[in-house]
Amino acid sequence: MELSGAQIVIECLKEQGVDTVFGYPGGAILNIYDELFKHKDEIRHILTSHEQGAAHAADGYARATGKVGVCLATSGPGSTNLVTGIATAYMDSVPLVAITANVAVDYLGKDSFQEVDIAGVTMPITKHNFIVKDINKLADTLRRAFRIAKTGRPGPVLVDITKDVTAPANKVEFTRVDIPPVERSADQITQEDLEKAVKMITKSEKPFILVGGGAVISDAYNELKEFVDKVDAPVADTLMGKGAFDGTDPRYTGMVGMHGTKYSNLGITQCDLLIAIGVRFSDRVTGNAKKFARNAKILHIDIDPAEINKNVSSDHSIVGDVREVLKRLNCMLNKQEHKEWLAHIADLKAMYPLNYRNDILTGPYIIEKIYEITEGKAIITTEVGQNQMWAAQYYKYTAPRTFITSGGLGTMGYGLGASIGAKIGRPDVKVINIAGDGCFRMNMNELATATRYNIPIVELVLNNRVLGMVRQWQTLFYGKRYSYTDLNDKVDFVKLAQAMGARAYRITKTDEVEDVLKEVLSLNEPVLVDCIIDCDEKVWPMVAPGAPIEEVFTEEDINIK
């Protein structure tokens, strides 16, 4: 059958099983939107308040479901508004296809109205990108884009389509094809590498397992659980790895790194074998990389060969899909036993528990209450900063794809859009976005998106009236010179939320928390909760930038007022 370029776009989306797209229309993409209108019963379109919100929503949808997220934007500022969202997805290996429109071929390179070389702009922050100037290449390009986005280490792909390619009069023959499933990457896994890994594990007396986002992406939950049982080792995770291993398991030690638990940081420093699974050893995890796990041999398992020996040198590595590697190792491993080592870690846990003030309303208290009321079964999205760290520390994640946050890029304003995408992707699960007031101000317009479609997310703002994490650094490292971090103005978040059509509550005391949260979580509509906390509450423990992770400290250690 003969179809226009716009029709081919829609048919290719249907081929890929796309049920939802997030976007914002404009002149150059109108042909695609016209066709999308005709297929609204097959593909749901969510009109966000801003293109960045569309990218974050597609990202949240992808992380919550494991599917490819899709966002649409027009040329010029429409496409450039996607850039932060694309970069966020790139840093965290999220499968995303961004479809943008551009001016017609004859207008390219002439500084035409709303013309931007978006393929050039996004080249460093995509797995691949395309500009389609020929309708004959459109279908194959879109199919390649989806395949690239979800093959190997996932990531975002951008497809820029000139307007003339989508014109109704421009038609070519189109044949639908069945899209084969993407096979897990296993071609680089060798028996020799597996055998060497087994020898390292068997020889170890103090093994420690560090789990990153790669274990979540590969859906290796069951394989990882079996592996941990066989190795009999304590388990820490990175920010991106949360939920890959059950956070209620006795072997679990919490997060590692700058705001990791003391017992994770000390355990990794003291172990004789660090088994790193799907991690990229970012600076926030390692601290001083030269002193990271300095007493240990390092076994690194990752799908991306570029990550091996990039930040931390490994003694041995296996390149391949985490799930596939663990499956094979589990078949080869005998049950190990490390009672003394696990008892030592348990002693460290008892010696250095996470704690917070209980005389005032705090972020950790609120997060713990959310965990208690939801029984750990919610999806938690976050913004970036103190709110993010408290959500990582005090909510126990027992399943993958339940903690959704911007790890690598650290994007303020990410969480609200992501929560909308996550809720649409998994409508039967409670979705709560933990935000700071600074982050909320960045993309708060997406609350109007939630109310437009009655998407029942909870926007919980930990409102300390400052840029909390920046202020924390100013307190600790900049002599309390609070340079432009004060947000204490006349903005009323409750009234603002109500004006956008959301239900809104304000909490100022600890004894209000439980009742308000229970009521909020019983509602089936968008809600904002404005939680007023102290401006000098800090995230503990902490490692100073560039210091070794064993030099982790708390308020008691430095006696700061």
C-alpha positions in Angstrom: 0.0 0.0 0.0 1.1 3.6 -0.7 1.5 5.8 2.3 2.7 9.3 3.1 5.7 9.9 5.3 3.4 10.9 8.2 1.4 7.7 7.8 4.6 5.6 7.7 5.6 7.1 11.0 2.4 6.0 12.6 2.5 2.6 11.1 6.1 2.1 12.3 5.1 3.1 15.8 2.3 0.5 15.7 4.8 -2.1 14.4 7.0 -1.5 17.5 4.0 -2.0 19.8 4.0 1.7 20.9 0.9 2.5 22.8 1.8 5.9 24.2 3.8 8.9 23.0 4.5 12.2 24.7 4.9 15.4 22.8 4.1 18.9 21.8 2.9 19.9 18.3 4.2 22.7 16.0 4.4 23.7 12.4 7.0 21.3 11.1 5.5 18.2 12.7 1.9 19.0 11.9 1.6 16.3 9.2 2.6 13.7 11.8 0.2 15.1 14.3 -2.6 15.1 11.8 -2.1 11.3 11.2 -1.7 10.7 15.0 -5.2 12.3 15.5 -6.7 9.7 13.1 -5.1 6.9 15.2 -5.8 8.2 18.7 -7.7 5.0 19.6 -4.5 3.0 18.9 -1.8 5.3 20.1 -2.4 7.5 23.1 -0.8 11.0 22.9 0.0 12.9 26.1 0.3 16.6 25.6 2.9 17.8 28.1 3.3 21.4 29.2 6.8 21.7 27.8 8.9 19.5 25.4 11.4 18.8 28.2 8.5 17.3 30.2 7.7 15.1 27.2 11.2 13.7 27.1 11.2 13.1 30.9 7.8 11.4 30.7 9.0 9.1 27.9 12.1 8.3 30.0 10.0 7.5 33.1 7.7 5.3 31.0 10.7 3.4 29.6 12.3 2.9 33.0 9.1 1.8 34.6 8.1 -0.7 31.8 11.3 -1.7 30.1 9.8 -0.7 26.8 11.2 2.1 24.5 9.8 5.5 25.4 8.8 7.8 22.6 8.6 11.6 22.5 7.7 14.0 19.7 8.7 17.6 19.1 8.6 20.2 16.3 11.6 21.9 14.7 13.8 24.6 16.3 13.1 25.3 19.9 10.7 22.4 20.1 13.6 20.0 19.3 16.2 21.8 21.4 13.8 21.7 24.4 14.2 17.9 24.3 18.0 18.1 24.7 18.2 17.9 28.5 15.7 14.9 28.5 17.7 13.1 25.8 21.0 13.7 27.8 19.3 12.4 30.9 18.3 9.2 29.1 21.8 8.9 27.6 23.6 9.1 30.9 21.4 6.4 32.5 21.1 4.1 29.5 17.4 4.5 28.9 15.8 3.3 25.6 14.2 6.3 24.1 13.3 7.4 20.5 12.9 11.1 20.0 11.1 11.9 16.7 11.5 15.5 15.7 10.5 17.4 12.5 12.6 19.9 10.6 12.0 22.4 7.8 11.7 21.1 4.3 14.9 20.0 2.5 15.0 23.1 0.3 15.0 25.3 3.4 17.8 23.5 5.2 21.0 25.5 5.8 19.3 28.8 5.1 18.6 29.9 8.7 14.9 29.3 8.0 12.3 29.9 10.6 12.6 27.4 13.4 15.5 25.6 11.7 18.1 23.9 13.9 20.5 21.1 13.2 19.2 19.0 16.0 21.1 15.9 14.7 24.3 17.8 15.2 23.2 19.2 18.5 22.4 15.8 20.0 25.2 13.8 18.4 27.2 13.6 21.7 24.1 12.6 23.8 22.5 9.8 21.6 23.5 6.3 20.8 22.8 7.3 17.2 20.8 9.8 15.3 19.4 10.3 11.8 18.1 13.0 9.6 15.6 11.7 7.0 15.4 13.7 3.8 14.1 10.9 1.6 10.7 9.2 2.2 12.0 6.0 0.7 14.4 5.7 3.7 11.9 6.6 6.4 10.5 3.2 7.5 13.9 1.5 7.6 15.4 4.4 9.6 12.6 4.3 12.2 13.0 0.5 12.5 16.8 0.9 13.0 16.2 3.6 15.5 14.1 1.4 17.8 16.5 -1.5 17.4 19.5 0.6 18.3 17.7 2.1 21.3 17.0 -1.3 22.9 20.0 -3.3 21.7 23.0 -4.0 23.9 23.4 -1.1 26.3 20.2 0.8 25.7 20.0 4.5 25.0 18.3 7.4 23.2 18.1 7.7 19.4 16.9 10.8 17.6 15.2 10.7 14.2 14.8 14.1 12.6 12.4 14.2 9.6 12.1 17.1 7.1 8.6 18.4 6.6 8.4 17.5 2.9 9.0 13.8 3.7 5.8 13.8 5.8 3.7 15.8 3.2 0.3 14.1 2.3 1.1 14.2 -1.4 4.5 12.5 -1.0 3.7 8.8 -1.0 5.7 5.5 -1.4 4.9 1.8 -1.2 4.9 0.6 2.5 4.9 -3.0 3.7 4.4 -3.8 7.4 7.0 -6.2 8.9 7.1 -8.3 12.0 9.7 -6.9 14.4 11.9 -9.7 15.9 12.7 -9.5 19.6 16.1 -8.2 20.5 18.5 -10.9 21.6 20.5 -10.5 24.8 24.2 -9.7 24.2 26.2 -12.9 24.8 28.6 -13.2 21.9 31.6 -11.9 24.0 31.0 -14.2 27.0 33.7 -16.9 26.9 34.0 -20.1 28.9 37.5 -19.1 29.9 36.3 -15.8 31.3 33.5 -17.6 33.3 36.0 -20.1 34.7 38.4 -17.4 35.8 35.6 -15.6 37.5 34.5 -18.7 39.4 38.1 -19.3 40.6 38.2 -15.7 41.9 34.9 -16.2 43.7 35.8 -19.6 45.2 39.2 -18.3 46.4 37.7 -15.2 48.1 37.2 -15.1 51.9 35.6 -11.6 52.0 33.6 -11.1 48.8 31.4 -8.1 48.3 28.9 -7.6 45.6 28.2 -4.1 44.1 25.1 -3.8 41.9 24.4 -1.1 39.4 21.8 0.0 36.9 22.9 -2.7 34.4 21.3 -5.4 36.6 18.0 -3.5 36.5 18.1 -2.9 32.7 18.8 -6.6 32.0 15.9 -7.8 34.3 18.4 -9.9 36.3 16.5 -9.9 39.6 16.1 -13.6 40.0 19.5 -14.5 38.6 21.1 -11.9 41.0 19.3 -13.4 44.0 20.6 -16.9 43.1 24.1 -15.5 42.6 24.1 -13.8 46.0 22.9 -16.9 47.7 25.6 -18.9 46.1 28.4 -16.5 46.8 27.1 -15.7 50.3 28.3 -12.1 50.3 27.0 -8.7 51.4 25.4 -6.6 48.7 25.5 -2.8 48.1 24.0 -0.9 45.3 24.5 2.3 43.4 21.8 4.9 43.0 20.8 3.3 39.6 21.0 -0.2 40.9 18.2 0.1 43.5 15.6 -2.6 43.4 17.9 -5.0 41.5 18.4 -6.8 44.8 15.8 -6.9 47.6 16.5 -4.0 50.0 15.0 -6.0 52.9 17.4 -8.9 52.5 19.7 -9.4 55.5 22.7 -9.3 53.2 21.8 -5.9 51.8 24.0 -3.0 53.1 22.5 0.0 51.3 23.9 2.4 48.9 27.6 3.0 48.4 29.5 6.3 47.7 29.2 9.9 48.6 25.9 9.4 50.5 26.2 5.7 51.0 26.0 3.9 54.3 29.1 3.7 56.4 28.9 -0.1 56.4 28.7 -0.3 52.6 31.7 2.1 52.2 33.8 0.3 54.9 32.8 -3.1 53.7 33.9 -2.4 50.1 37.1 -0.9 51.5 37.8 -4.1 53.6 36.7 -6.8 51.1 39.2 -9.0 49.2 37.0 -9.4 46.1 34.6 -6.8 44.7 32.2 -8.2 42.2 30.8 -5.2 40.3 27.7 -6.1 38.4 26.4 -3.6 35.8 28.2 -0.5 37.3 30.2 2.2 35.6 32.1 3.3 38.7 31.1 7.0 38.6 32.9 9.5 40.8 30.0 9.7 43.2 30.3 6.0 43.8 34.1 5.7 44.0 35.2 8.9 45.6 39.0 8.8 45.2 39.2 6.1 42.5 42.8 5.3 43.3 41.8 4.2 46.8 38.5 2.6 45.9 38.4 -1.0 47.1 42.2 -0.9 47.4 42.4 -4.2 49.3 40.4 -6.1 46.8 40.7 -7.8 43.5 37.9 -6.5 41.2 35.7 -8.6 39.0 33.7 -6.4 36.6 30.6 -7.6 34.7 29.1 -5.2 32.2 27.5 -5.2 28.8 29.6 -2.3 27.6 33.3 -3.0 27.0 33.9 0.8 27.1 33.2 0.7 30.8 35.8 -1.9 31.6 38.9 -0.2 33.1 37.6 3.2 32.3 37.3 4.7 35.8 38.5 1.7 38.0 40.9 -1.0 36.8 39.6 -4.5 37.1 41.6 -7.7 37.7 39.1 -9.6 35.5 36.1 -8.7 33.5 33.2 -10.4 31.6 31.5 -8.4 28.8 27.9 -9.3 28.2 24.3 -9.0 29.3 24.2 -9.2 33.1 21.4 -11.7 33.2 23.1 -14.0 30.7 26.4 -13.8 32.6 24.8 -14.5 35.9 22.8 -17.4 34.5 26.0 -19.1 33.3 28.0 -18.3 36.5 25.1 -19.8 38.6 25.4 -23.1 36.8 29.1 -23.3 37.5 29.3 -22.0 41.1 29.1 -24.2 44.2 27.5 -22.8 47.3 30.0 -20.7 49.3 29.9 -19.8 53.0 31.3 -16.6 54.6 29.7 -16.6 58.1 32.5 -14.6 59.7 32.6 -12.0 57.0 28.9 -11.5 57.1 28.9 -11.3 60.9 31.6 -8.5 60.6 29.3 -6.6 58.2 26.4 -7.1 60.6 28.5 -5.6 63.3 29.3 -2.6 61.2 25.5 -2.2 60.5 24.8 -2.2 64.2 27.6 0.3 64.8 26.7 2.8 62.1 23.0 2.8 61.5 21.3 5.5 59.4 19.6 8.0 61.7 18.0 11.4 61.7 16.5 14.0 64.1 13.2 13.0 65.6 12.3 16.3 67.3 11.3 18.1 64.1 9.7 17.2 60.7 12.4 15.8 58.4 12.7 14.3 54.9 13.8 10.9 56.2 10.8 10.6 58.5 8.4 11.4 55.7 10.1 8.9 53.4 10.0 6.2 56.0 6.2 6.9 56.5 5.6 6.6 52.8 7.4 3.2 52.8 5.4 2.1 55.8 2.0 3.1 54.3 2.7 1.8 50.8 4.3 -1.4 52.2 7.2 -0.8 49.8 5.0 -1.5 46.8 5.0 2.0 45.2 7.1 3.4 42.4 9.2 6.3 43.7 10.4 8.9 41.3 12.6 11.7 42.5 14.1 15.0 41.6 17.8 15.7 42.3 19.5 16.7 45.5 18.7 16.0 49.2 15.2 14.7 48.3 16.8 12.2 45.9 19.3 10.9 48.5 16.7 10.6 51.3 14.4 8.7 48.9 17.4 6.4 48.1 18.4 5.9 51.8 15.1 5.5 53.6 12.7 3.7 51.2 13.4 0.0 50.9 13.2 -1.1 47.2 12.3 -4.8 46.8 11.8 -5.0 43.1 13.5 -3.5 40.0 12.0 -0.5 38.1 10.5 1.0 41.3 13.1 3.7 41.9 13.3 6.1 39.0 15.7 9.0 39.2 18.3 11.0 37.2 21.6 9.5 38.2 24.3 10.4 35.7 23.2 13.8 34.6 21.6 14.8 37.9 18.7 16.7 36.2 16.6 19.0 38.4 13.1 19.0 37.2 13.2 15.4 36.0 10.9 13.7 38.5 7.5 15.1 37.9 7.5 14.4 34.1 9.0 10.9 34.9 6.3 10.2 37.4 3.6 10.9 34.8 5.3 8.5 32.3 5.8 5.8 35.0 2.1 6.0 36.0 0.9 5.7 32.4 3.2 2.8 31.9 2.2 1.0 35.1 -1.3 2.4 36.0 -2.0 -0.2 38.7 1.0 0.9 40.9 1.0 4.0 43.2 3.5 6.5 41.9 5.0 9.2 44.2 7.5 11.9 43.1 9.8 13.0 45.9 10.8 16.6 45.1 12.6 19.5 46.6 11.2 23.0 46.2 14.0 24.1 43.9 13.4 21.2 41.6 9.6 21.6 41.7 10.0 25.2 40.5 11.8 24.0 37.3 9.1 21.9 35.7 6.1 22.5 38.0 4.0 23.2 34.9 3.8 19.4 34.3 1.3 19.3 37.2 -1.1 20.8 34.7 -0.4 17.8 32.5 -1.3 15.4 35.3 -4.6 17.2 36.0 -5.4 17.5 32.3 -5.5 13.7 32.0 -6.3 13.0 35.6 -3.1 11.0 36.1 -3.1 10.1 39.8 0.5 10.9 40.8 1.5 12.3 44.2 3.9 15.2 44.0 5.5 15.4 47.5 7.6 18.5 47.9 10.2 18.6 50.7 10.1 22.3 51.0 13.1 23.8 52.9 12.9 27.1 51.0 16.5 26.7 49.9 18.5 24.8 47.3 19.2 22.2 50.0 22.1 20.2 48.6 23.9 23.2 47.4 23.4 24.9 50.8 24.7 21.7 52.5 28.0 22.1 50.5 28.1 25.8 51.3 27.8 24.9 55.0 30.5 22.2 54.9 33.0 23.5 52.4 32.3 27.2 51.7 32.3 28.8 55.1 28.5 29.1 55.3 28.5 31.7 52.4 25.0 31.1 51.2 25.4 32.5 47.7 22.1 32.7 46.0 20.6 29.5 47.4 17.7 31.2 49.3 14.3 30.5 47.8 12.2 31.9 50.7 9.8 34.1 48.7 6.0 34.5 48.4 5.3 31.4 46.2 2.5 29.3 47.8 2.8 25.7 46.4 -0.6 24.7 47.7 -2.4 27.6 46.0 -0.4 27.0 42.9 -1.3 23.3 42.7 -5.0 24.2 43.3 -4.8 26.7 40.5 -3.6 23.9 38.2 -6.5 21.7 39.2 -4.8 19.4 41.7 -5.8 18.6 45.3 -3.2 20.1 47.7 -2.2 19.6 51.3 0.4 21.2 53.6 2.3 19.4 56.4 4.3 21.2 59.1 4.4 18.7 61.9 5.3 15.1 62.3 2.0 14.1 63.8 0.2 15.3 60.6 2.2 13.1 58.2 0.5 9.7 58.6 -3.1 10.9 58.3 -2.3 13.2 55.3 -0.3 10.5 53.4 -3.0 7.9 54.0 -5.7 10.2 52.6 -3.5 11.3 49.7 -2.7 7.7 48.7 -6.4 6.7 48.9 -7.3 9.3 46.2 -7.4 8.6 42.5 -6.3 12.0 41.3 -3.2 14.2 41.1 -2.2 15.6 44.5 0.5 17.9 45.8 1.8 17.7 49.4 3.8 20.6 50.6 6.0 19.4 53.5 7.7 22.3 55.4 11.1 21.1 56.7 14.1 22.9 58.2 16.5 24.6 55.8 19.6 23.1 57.5 18.6 19.5 57.5 21.4 17.5 55.8 22.0 14.2 54.1 24.1 11.9 56.2 26.5 10.1 55.9 28.7 12.0 53.5 32.1 11.7 51.8 33.9 14.9 50.9 34.4 15.3 47.1 37.6 13.5 46.0 38.1 11.8 49.4 38.2 7.9 49.7 34.9 6.5 50.5 36.0 5.0 53.8 36.4 8.6 55.0 32.7 8.8 55.3 31.4 11.1 58.1 28.2 12.2 59.9 27.2 15.2 61.8 28.5 13.6 65.0 31.9 13.1 63.5 32.5 16.8 62.7 30.2 18.3 65.3 28.9 21.0 63.0 26.3 23.4 64.3 
